[in-house]
Amino acid sequence: MNFLHIYGIFLRNIILIRRSVSRMFGLFFFSTFELFLWGFMTLWLRDLAGEDARVNFVFLLLTGLIFWHLFIRAQQSFSISFLEDVWSRNIMNFFAAPVTKKEFIAGLALISIMQGFLSFFYITLLATLFYALDIWTLGFYVIPFFVNIFVFGWALGLIAIGLLLRFGPSFEILAFFIPMVFLPFSAVYYPVAVLPDSIQHIAFFLPTMHLFEGMRAIFAQEAFPLAHALWATGLNVVYFILGLAFFVWMIHVARKKGLIARLLQD
């Protein structure tokens, strides 16, 4: 693995972000907008519940929002970085370059981590300043959340790239829409117990459900939810392997059928 190639992919995306108003806008605006939207709602719910309420709506809802945006950033950093090559008609140069699949994935993972943490610390700072949110009460328990959220986002990002290779830019909506498919089943803003039993069975196989349920368990029980952590990690290993296999397979199919050149025409 050539680390210079990885750094080149990372640096190219950094330059694109710095020079793109739309990408800077997407990185900060939507998270800011949703923070204030949900922040005002949590304050309203707190006032409705009264001072005797045992539920900290500010912590539960805003923490869920922050980690959900971290997941979105992890997934979209993969797929949108690939779309940048499609939009700029640079995709053929990329496949002609001596960059291996491992280097490509590592470069995208690096830019994903950078964007994820930048967005995370930005929105956490705003939540602390405006809503007195102390997300660090989770302590070191926050580390498994970070790792698992990134890995699941990368797995979905690889699947999105594979679909783009197979079906072309007409599927680019998936780069933005995939997280929304998982939002209702991930128990981000409410416990999974409120879902119908049939949907709970589906949600059980989502790492995000275990992560957000585990986060609430830490806050409510002040104990690390080992079962949720193990399920999330195990599922992520399976999904990342499947996403990687799908990505490699779609590259093979795209090369065999000449679909890569079609990306320059759509």
Disulfide bonds with the S-S distance in Angstrom:
none
